[in-house]
Amino acid sequence: MAYLELFKRVDAFCALSNDELSVIDGFCTRKKFIHNHRLFKEGDSAAHLWVVENGLIDLRFDLPNSETSDESTLSSVSENNITGWSSLVPPYRYKLSAYCASEECTVVMIERERLLEFMKDYPDAGYKVPSAMLTVVGNRFERLRETADQAPFSPVKVTVHM
């Protein structure tokens, strides 16, 4: 149970029992990334839900024919938080690109197919996990909206696909 203590600190999983968390623990992989390395790209198949164990992840909207930069960051995900919620929502494609924003970061990758299977086999957990994730996504959207309200007016229309 390498990830049990981490999952207890993550909003999407903290309501689950130790037994339920130990099942999820069985289909996870830990991976490290260095600064500015891309974890996943917008439009890629969303094969994993990601838990940030340490470090910081920037979620960016990559503009066509442009290098990525901090300026295209829409949101940042810190330790004990999730990203890649698209892995649980058809058509299972990432909506943004994710980059390591700290000197290095460590993430725990949870296999989508096995997590979906787990949620079918454990219906109580299958309700708790997506419900908690919707709260996380809703809070991020509110923070994004608040920062957009503070930005100077721009005559550009931006559509955010959640």
Secondary structure, 3 states (H helix, E strand, C coil): CCCHHHHHCCCCCCCCCHHHHHHHHCCEEEEEEECCCEEECCCCECCEEEEEEECCEEEECCCCCCCCCHHHEEEEECCCCEECHHHHCCCCECCCEEEECCCEEEEEEEEHHHHHHHHHHCHHHHHHHHHHHHHHHHHHHHHHHHHHHHCCCCCCCCCCCC
